[in-house]
Amino acid sequence: MAYSNSGSYTTGNSTKSEAQVCLKFPPKVSSPGLMALWSAEGQNNVKLGKLMEYSGPRLQIQMVVTFVLTQAIHSVLKYLRLPMFISQILAGMILGPMVFKGKSSLITSSDQSVAVLGTVGAIGYMFFLFLSGVKMDVGMTFRSGKKVICIGVLTVVVPLMACLMTAKSLSQESQFFTNKRVFLAVTYSATSFPVIHCLLSELKLLNSELGRLGLSAALIGEIVALFLLTICQWVIDGLENGWKVVMSNFGFFTVYFVIVVFWFRPVMKWMVRKNPEGGQIKNSYLYIVIGAFLVSHKLAELLKVYIVFAPFLVGLAVPDGPPLGSALVEKLEPIVEGLFMPLFVTTCGMRIDFSYLKNYGSFAKDQAISAVVTNFVKFGVSFLLPFLWNIPIRDSLAFAFIMLNKGIVEMAAYSFMNDTLVISHDMFAFVTIIVILIASIVPILVKTLYDPSSKHVRYLKKSIMDCKLNDELRIIGCIHVPANVNSIIDILNASCPTRQSPIALSVLHLIKLSGRATPLFIAHEKQSKSLSHNSYSENVVLAFNRFERDNWGAVSVKSFTAVSPPNLMYEDICNLAMDQFTSFLILPFHRWRHVDGSIESEDQTVRRLNFNILQKPPCSVGILVEGQRHVKCINSRDHIHDQYPLANSPTYTIAMIFMGGKDDWEALALAKRMSRDKSVKLTVIQFKAVDGFQDDDGDRMMDKQLLRNVKENKSITYIEKEVKDGPETLTYLRSIVDDYKLFIVGRRYKREDPQTVGLHEWSEFQDIGIIGELLSSPDFGGKHSVLIVRHQ
């Protein structure tokens, strides 16, 4: 049995087009299996077409073909630095009518098969809009400066006016302002926040200066575009259908807005308050939020609200960040970004057919010209505004291309208009060409024009050796977990801060970006009553502020919080090091142990971050491996010995292991600075090769000069130990490990020495070097801390 439905629609040329869709009843969903088909049809009659009559297996095969073709195309285009979006569009074009014109392919075997695949993709796009709203921080619009607001507004309004004037001059129709023209004009000139976010994420520019500016301006532009679209549609409806219709639509929209904002959002805030602090949100709460999102589609349809607004507004109502927003993103984003959205983009590409350009209409030509003019005006405005505010010309050009970018949101809007025959096929071909061209060239041009790492090259080299003993030592201490606070305070206490030789400390609390799209970099003010929305950040800031008060005049503290993706935290650290003219950066080791030496936790993202910083350090770097500690916190320098169980003696014993080289020079400079404290007893232990092997003459001379100064310093104990190989070095270290509370060593990455021969084979952590890894091993007791130093 077949069911057919036909209807008439108005296209861009005001000509009626009739569409007919045939569906078979009852539909075939699940196949009986290949063996059943084999038995029913016979061995020679079983074909793939029989299996494709069932929508379940057909959808699975379509998904497999789509993903395989997309990955095959992207494996080639990635070398041209083209985004995955282009590969997905091209895969859809290959599987669509452009290649299989008038034929039945595996993907387009029937209208019903395409409809099923398109429905799955459309559901994915609704989830995409919902997650975009969840990750969006609307409050950022109120925190943006006047310049950012000006850029966000003008980059939408000015191109919109240019588009309407261009289209008006080209149009021959008496009734120009229609919903369709206004919708197209806003789409041409709008700035899509999800598209800009995807671009900056792919280029790893989210937390760069230009990336933060682009995200803020895009967020404001998105809100302005939605507001203008809504207002213009109401005005046009009032002119065409009367103001009673407008008031009715406005009333329905108000009801929907009130339900979402004043009922649904308070319910979600109640869920967050009921959740234990620092704990995971209950699954039942997540199911309620997802269910409300699914119901919002039908509610918006009943209240005559634009269907795309429904999931986006519900997402905006969800409190961003942990615990609710981050949980939704972590659970839904993998399947949405990995499964649904690639299918949706591919189905958009399947709609493209450039053969319609052979006989294009006047409306399509006029709109294509208007779209091109709009993009040129948008690029000009986006370039001139930052350039007039003294942003370098290359950065201004890169910013203009960022704001010009097009992607999935624009492609979805044009596809929906094409499906409902609001725009004609020839016009759809025109606008998709514009989207594809812009989405292809923008990433390449932005990457060419803007490289945030280039400013690190111009950064003045800073190290501990460059600082005189009585100069202010500028240090950055990075915090990942609460245990890092006490350990860094202990190192700072041992660094002997005085009024004559102060320490300027910048505390950087690094938090993984989760549940929101925009990275944050917060400079905490001491006068602020509420230092942070995150209680853990507030505790970190308060702990270091108290440390500053206990060492008044000797230590100055500035506290910062960086919320960004783990792979982009390097940029935050380097930017802060440049801004604060830092000489030494302290990074916690990625592995934490219990008192008995067993592994408490291990974070591979911290390990990758440490390794990236060691590869391109902004200053001298120290990786701190924590030893066993009491739970009690350090409140002042007088209580330094209460932190470690074996630090109850009147002196704090430190050993510096010296074998030569730049890393050891820097480690020795830090150790000598610590030795000025009367409560610190420093021992410098030089491992000397029995065969007399040494580095080049320059390093050997520098080693001798530094050690000569050590021998002349009566407050430092110097020990020279001759060893013939690595096992002998290991034996000696094991014999002295219980005599010291802190070991300071150089990293000495990829250095082959007789003193370490035979130890490289079992090395696991290259980021802390051979000696650092030996001393950090649980076989050595783990009662001491180890600071591994890497020279810039």
N, C-alpha and C positions, 0 to 999 in steps of 0.2 A: 504494500500500500504506500502510495506517495502523497505527500501534502505539499501544495504549492501556494505561494503568497506573492503578490505583486503589488507595487505601489508607484506613485508618481512623485518626483522630486524636482526642485528647481535648482539648476546649476548656475555657474557664474555667468553664463551668457543668456540667462533667463529662458532657456529652452527646457522643455520637460523631457525627462528621461525615465524610462520604465525599467524596473529591475524585477527579476523573477527568481525565487529561491525554491528549490525542491528538496524535501527531506523525506527519508524513508522511515516508515513505521511498521513494526517496532524497530528501534535502532539496535544495531549489533554492537555490543560493547566488549564483552570478554570472549575470546576465542576458545574453542574446545581443546586447543592444543594441536601441535603438528601431527602427532600420532593419530589423533581422531580424524583430522582432515585427510591424512594419508589413507586411513581405512575407508572413509566415506567416499573419497573422490577417486581412489585408486592411485597406484604408484606413479603412473605416467601423467596424471591429471593435476597433481598438486603443484601449484604455482604460488609465487609471492603475492600475486593479486588476490588470491583467496584469503590470505592472512590479512591483507590490507583492507578487506571489507569490514573488519572489526576495529572499532575506534580505539580500544585499549592498546593492542599491539601496534597499531598504526601510529599512535601518538609516541610510543616508546621508540619506534624506528625513526620517526621524524626528529625526535630529540637527539638521538645518537648521530644521525647524518648531519644535523645542524651544528653540533658541537665539534665533530671531526672536521668538517669543512671550515668552520671558523678558526680553529686552532691551526689548521694547515695554512690558511691565508695569513694569519697573524705571525706565524713562524718566519714568514718572508718579510712582511711589512714592518715588523718591529725593528729591523735594521735600518729602516727609513724613518724611525722614530714616530710612526703613525700610531694613534691610540687603538685600543681594542674595539672601540665603537665603530671605527671605519671597517675593520675586518668583519664585524657582525653585519653591517649594512651590505658589504660586498657579498657575503655569503647569502644573504636574503635575495639580492639581485640575481645571483647565479641560479638559485632555486626557484625564482619567480618567473613571471611571464616573459621577461626579456630574453631568456635562454630557451624556455619551453613554451614558446608562443604557439598556441593552438594544440599543444600536446599534453598528455597526462604523465606527470613525473611521479617519483616516489613520494614527494612532499605534497604536491598539488594534484593528487589523484582525483579529487572531487571538491566541490564547494564546501561540503560538509567537513571534509578532512582539514581544510584550511581554517574553517570556522572553529573547530575544536582547538587547533594549535593557537589561533588568535585569541581565543577565550582564555586559555592558560596564560598567555603573555599579558593580556589585559588585566587579569587578576594580579599578576606580578607587578604591573605598573601601579596599581592601586596601593599595594604594599609599599612600593618604592616611595610614593608620595606620602604615605603615612610615616615611614621612617625618616623621610626628609623633614617633616614637621617635628618629629620627636627630637631629632638632632639639632634643630634650629633654636638658637637662643634669641628670642625676640627682645629680651631686655638689653641686648647689645646695641640696639638702635638708640636707646636712651643714653647709653654710655659713650657713644661715638661722638667725636668732636664735630664742630661746625663744618670744617672742611670736608670731612668724610660724608656728612649728610648732604652737603652741597653737591659733591661728586655723584652720590647715589641718586639724587633727585634729577639733576640736570642731564645725566647720561641716559635717562629714560624720557623725560619731558621734551627736551630739545629734538631728539630724533623722531619722537612721535609727531610733533608739530611739522617737522620737515616731511615726514611720510604723508600726512594728511594733505598738506599743501601740494605735494607732487602728484598724488593720486587725483586731487581735485582738478589740477591743471590738465591732466591727461584724460579725465573722464568726460564723456559726452552725455551722460545721463542727468536728468533733471533732479532726481532724488539721489543725492550722493551719500549722505550719512546714514548707513544701515549697520545693523549689528554685525554683519559679516565683514564689512570694510573696517570697522572700528576694531573688531577682534583681530583681524590680520595686522592692522597697524600696530596694535599693542604687542602682538607676538613678534613683529619685526624689531621693535625698539626695546623690548623688555630685557632685563638682565636676570638670568636664571641662576639662583643661588646653588641648586644641586649641580648644575653643569659647571659652574666656576669651581665649586668644591672638588668635583671629580678631576678637573684639569689640574688644579694645584696639588691634589693628592698624588696624581700620576707623576707629576714633575718634581715631587718632594719639596714643594715650596709653601706648604701650609703655614709653617711658623716663621717664615722669612718676613722681612719688613714689607715687601711688596705683596706677599701672600695675605698677610693680616689686613692690609689696606684693601686688597681686592675682595676678601670675604666680607668685610664690613660694608663696603660700597655695594656689593652684590645683594646682601641681605636687605639693605635699605631700598635698592632698586626693585627687588622682588615685591616688597610690600607696596611700593608706589605703583607698580604695574598692576597688581591685583586690585588696588583701590581705584585706579583710573578705569580699569576694565569694568568693574562693577558699576561705578557712577555713570560711565558713558552708556552702558547697556540700559540702565534705568531711565536715563534722559531720552534715549532713542525710543524705548518702549512707550514712554509718555507721549512723545510726539506722534507715534504711529498708532498706538492702541488706546491712548487716553491715560490720564494720571491715576484713575482708579486702579488700573492694572498695576501701575508702578507701586502704589501704596500697598496693594495686596502682596506683591512680591517682596516689598520691603518688610512687611509684617511677618511673612513666612521666614525670611532670612533672620530677622530679629529673634524669632522664636527658636530657630536652630542655634543661633549664636548663644542665646541665654542658656539653653539646655547644655551645650558643650562647655561653656566657660563657667557658669554659675552653679552647675549641678555636677557635671562629670569631673571637672578639674578638682573641686573640693573633695570629691570622693577619692580621687587618686592621691591627693595630699594626705588624706586620712590614712590611706594604705601605707604611705611612706612613714608617717608618724608611728603607726602600729608596728613597723618593722624594727627589729633590734638594731641598735647602732652598729654599723660595720658589718651586719649580716646580710645574707642574700634574701631577696624578696620572695615571698611565697609564690609557688606555682599557681595557686588558685587566683591570686591577684592578677597575674599575667594573663590567665585565661579570661578573666573579666574584661580586661582592657582590650584584648584582641577581639573578644566577642562584641564589645561596644563599637570597635572599628568596623567590623563586618556589618553590624546593624545600621551604622551611620549612612551607608550607601542607600538603603531603602528609606531611611528617614529623610535624607536629602531629596530623594525622588518625590516623596509625599509632600514635602514643604516647598517643592519647586526651586530648590537650591541647585546651582550649577554642580554637576555630579563630581567634577574634579576637585572642587573645594572641600567636599565632605571629608575624605581621608586626611587631607592636608590640615584642616582645622582641628580634627580630632588629635592628630599628631602634635600640633602646636600646644594643645591643652595638657599634654603629658609633661610632668616635671622633668626637665632634661637632667642628664647626669645620673650618678648612682643615687639610690639603688634601682628605681623603677625604669628610668629611661635607658640606662646602660644595660639592664637585663633584657629589655625588649630588643635593643640593637644587637646584642651578642647572640640572642636566640634566633632572630628573624633574618638578620643581614646576610649570613652565609648562604641560606637557601634563596633569598631574594636576589642578591648580587651574583651568586654562582649559577642559579638555575633559571629563575623566572625572567630576569631582565635580559640575559642573552637571547632567550627565546622571543621576547617582545621586540627587541631591536631587529632581530632577524626577520620577524613577520612584517615589521615596518619596511624593511628592504625588499621584501617580496611584493609589496604594493607598487614599487617603482617600475615604470615602463616609459622609457624615453622615446618610444615610437610615437607617442601622442604629440611630441614637439613638432612633428611634420605639419600638422594642421592646428596650430594654436590659435586661440581666440583673442580678441582685442582686450578683454578683461584680464586674461592671464598675462598678456604682454605688459599692460599698464601696471599690474601688481608686481611683476618681476622688476620693472624699472624702479618702482617705488621702494621695493625691498633693497635693491642695490644702493639707491640714494640714502636710505635710512642707515644702512651699515656704514657708509662713508661718513655720514654726519656723526654717527655714534663714535666711530673711531677718532674723528677729529676732536670732539668734545672730551672724550676720555684721555686724549693726549694733551690737550691744551691746559686743562684744569690742573693736573699735577705739575706740568712744566712751569706754569705761572707761579706755583708755590715752591719753586726752586728745587724740584726733584730733577736729577740728571736726565738728560735727553734719552739715553738708552733705557733707563728705568721707566721713563714716561711712555716710551714706545712699547715696552713690554707690558706695562699696565694697560695701555689702550687695546692691545691684542687680547689680553686676559678678559677685559670687559666685553670684547666683541664676540667671544667664543660662543658657539652653538653646539647643541648636543641632543641628548635623549628627550628633554622636555619639549624643545621645538619640534623634533621629529614626531613625537607623540601627538602634539596639537594638530599638526598638518595631517597626520594619518587619520585621526578621528574625524577631522573635517572632510577628508576624502571619502571615508567610509559612509558618512551620512550625506554625501553629495552636496555639501555646502560649498566646496570648491571643486572645480572640474579636474579631470585627469591631467590635462596639459599644464594647468597651473600647479598642480601637485608636483609634476616633474620639474618645473622651474624652481620652486622653493626648495626641493630636496637637493638639487644641484648646489644651491647656495649653502645649505647646511653642510653638505659633504665637503665642499671646497674650504669653507671656514674651519670646520673641525679638523681638516687635514693639515692646513698650513699653520694654524695658531700654535700648537705645541712645539713645532720646529722653530718658529720665530721667537717664541718666548724663551726657549732653552738657549737659543743663540744670543739673544740680547741680554739676558739676565742670569748671572751666576753669583749667588750669594757668597760662595766660598772664596771668590776673588778678593773680597775685602780682608780675608784672613791673611792673604799674602802680604798686604801692606801693613799688617799689624806689627808693631814694634816688639822685637824679641825680648821676653822677660823670663828671668829665672831667679832662683834663690842666690846663686853665685853673683848675680848682677847687683844684688842688694847688699849694702854695707850693714854691718852688725847693728848699727844704731839707726838705720833707716826703718821706715814703716814697712812691714811685710804684709802684702796683700794676698789673702787666701780665699779660695772658694771651697766650701764644704757642701758636698751633695748628699741629700737624704733620700733614701728609698723606703726604709722601714724604721719603726721607733727605736730599734736597737742601735741604729747608726748615730743617734744623737749623743749618747754618752761616750761612745768611742771617739768621735771627733772632738768633743769637749776635752777629753783626756789628752789627745795629741796637742791641742791648743794650749792646755795648761803646761805641758812639757816643753812647749816652744818658747817659754820664758818671756811672756809679754810684760813690758814695763812701760812707764811713762816716757822713758828715754828711748825705748825701742818697742813701739806699739805694734799691734796687729790689727789690720782692717779686714774683718771677716764678712764675706757675703755668703749667706746660707741659702742654698737653692733646693727647695723641696720639689722633687720630680714625681709627677703623678701621671699615670697612663690615661690618655684621652679615651673616654668611654661614654657612650650615650649622648654625645654632643658633637657637632661638626666643626666648631670653631675652637682652635687652640687658645689657651689663655696664658698670659704672663702677668703675674700680679706682683707689684712692689708693695709690701706691707708697711703701713705707717705706724710708728710707735704710739701715736696719739689716738689711733682708731680704737674704739671700744670693741668692735667685732672685727678681728683680723682676717677672718676667712669664713666662708660658708662651710668649709670642711673642718670638723673639730680637730682632726689629727694635725692638719696644717697649723691650726691655732696653737695646739700644744707645742709643736716644734718651735714656733716663733716665740712663745712665752718662755720656753726653756733657754733659748739663746739670749733673749732679752735679760733674763735673770743672770746669766753668765756675764753679760756685759756690765750689769750693775755691780756684781761682785768683783769685777776687775776694772772699776771705773778709771778712765784715763789711760789704761793700758790696752784696752780692747774696744773697738767700735764695731757694731754689728748692723748689717743691713739684711733684711729677710725678703726672700722672693719665693714665689710658687709658680712652677711651669707645668701646665696641663697640656700635654701634646702626645702624639703617637710615639711609641718607643723608638722607631727608626728615625725620628726627627728630633729627639732630645739633644743630639750632638750639636745641632744648630743653636738651641737655647743656651747650652753651656758655653759655646764659643762666643756668642754674642755678649753674654754677661762678662766673660773673661776680657773681652775687648773693651767694654764700657767701663769696667772697674780697674783696668790696667793691672790685671792679676799676675802674680809671680808663681803661685803654687796652687794646684788644684787637687783636692782630696776626694777620691772616689772609693766607695765601699766595695769590697769584694762581693762576688755574686753568690757565694755560698756562706751560710750561717750554720754554726754548730751548737749543740746542747753542751751543758757542762761536762757530760761524760765523753765528749768528743764525737758523738754521732751527729749525722747531718740533720739539722733542724729544717732548713729549706734551701732551695736552690732556684735561681731565676736566670734563665738563659738570655732573656732580653737585657738584663743588667750586664751579663758577660759580653754580649755583642756590643753594647754601648761602650763599655770600658775598652774593648779592643779597637773600636773605631776611633776613640779619642787618643789612644796610644799610637795609632797609625798617623794621625795628623793632630798633634797636641797644640792647643792654643798657648800653652805655657808649660812649665814643668809640672809633672803629674805624679801623684802618689796614690797607690792602691792600698787601702787599709784592710788587712785581714784581722778580724777581731778575735781576741782570746776569750777565755772564760771570764765571766763578769758576774758581780752581784746584781740583783734587781735594783738596788739602791742607786739613785742618780747622784751625779756630782753637782753640788750647789756652789762651790767656790774652789779656788786653787788649794786651799788648806785641806780639802777633803779628797784630794786626788788619789790617795792610797786606799780609800774605802771602796773603790770600784773593782779592784782585782783581789782575789783571795790571798795571793802571795805578795801583795804590795803593802804589807803592814809594817815594814821596816821604815826607818827614818829617811831612807834614800830611795829614789826611783831609778832603777838600774836600766841602762840602755846600752846595747851593743851595736856597733856599726861594722858590718862586714865589708872589707875593702879588698878588691882585686885589680883595680885600675879601670880607666875608661870614663867617658863623660857622665854616664849614669851614676857611677860611684862618686865622682866629683860633686855632683849635685846632692847626693845622699849625705856626703860628708859635710857639706855646707850647712844642711839642715841640722845634722847632729851637733855640729860645733855651736850653732845658735842655741840649741837646747842645753848644752853643757854649761851655760852661764848661770843657770839656776843652781843655787847651792843645794837644793834637795834632789838634784839630778846627778847621777854618777855615770859618766860616759866612758865606755871602753871601745877603742878602735882596734879591730882585729884584722891584720893584713895576712891573707893567704898568699904565700910566695911559692912559685914552682921550684922544685928541687933542681931541675935541669937549667934554670935561669932563663927560661923563655919569657920574652917581653913583647909588648906591642911596638909600634913604630916609635922613632926617637922623640917625636913631639909629645905623644902620650906619656912616654917614660919620664921625660923631663918634668912634665906637669905632675905626675904621680909623686915623684921625689920631692918636688917643692911643697905640695900639700902635706905629705907625710912629715916633712921636716918641721912644718909649722905645728903639726900635731904633737910631735915629740918635744917641742919646746914649751908646749902648754902643760903646766904642772897639774891642772885640774882634770886632764884627760889621761886615762890609762891606755898605753900603747902596747899591743902584743903582736909579735911577728911569728907566724906559724908556717913552717915549710911543709908542703905536701907534694906528693908525687902524682896523685891521680884523684879521681872523684870519690871512690870509696874511702880513701883516707880523709878527705874533706868531710864526708858524711859522718864518719866515726867521731871526728873532733867536734863537729856541731852537736852531735847527740850528747857528748859529754858535758857541754856547757849550757845546754838549752834551759836548764832549770835555774840558772844563775841570773837571768835577765827577764825583765817584764816586757821589754820592747826591743825588737830587732829592726834596724834600718839597713836596707840593702839596695843596691842598684839593680835594675831589671836585667841589663846586659843581654838584650835579645839577639839571638843568633850569633853569639860570640863563642868561639871554640878556644878553650884554655886547658892546659894540663891539669889545673885544679878541679875541673869539672868533667874530665874524660870519663866516660862510662855512665854518666847520669842522664844524658839526653834521651836515651832509649825509652825510659819510662815516664818522660815528661808528659803531663796531661794538660796543664794550663800555661800556654805560652805567654799569656798576658802578665804573669808575675815572675817569669824567669825561673831558672833552675834552683838557685839558692832560695828564692822566695817560696818556691813550691815545697822544697825540703822542710823549711822551717814552719810552713803552714800545715804540714801533714799531721794527721791525728796520731801517727806513730811517735811524734815528738812531744806528745802530751797535750798540746793545744791550750796550755795555760798562759801563754804569752801572746802578744800581738806582733804583727809583722807589717812594716810599712815599706812597700816596694816603690822605688823612685825611678822615674824616667825623665831624663833631661829633654828639654824642648828641642 
